[in-house]
Amino acid sequence: MTTTDTGVTTWRKSSRSGPVEQGNCVEVAFGPRRVAVRDSKNASGPTLDFTPADWLAFLSGASK
């Protein structure tokens, strides 16, 4: 995990995550060279950063 500047400002989450006030979800932000993932319960905490290719590989594996 890192706390590097990912160059992203807009975080997105699944509409299936439930009400915003529960905060029980993973948020994703897409930057020019990085995809950042964070825990919505700790928005100022560390992020897990992926290259776009690694993110696509992760999604492919997770969907199986």
Helices and strands as residue ranges (DSSP letters): G 15-17, G 20-22, E 26-30, E 35-39, G 40-42, E 48-50, H 52-62
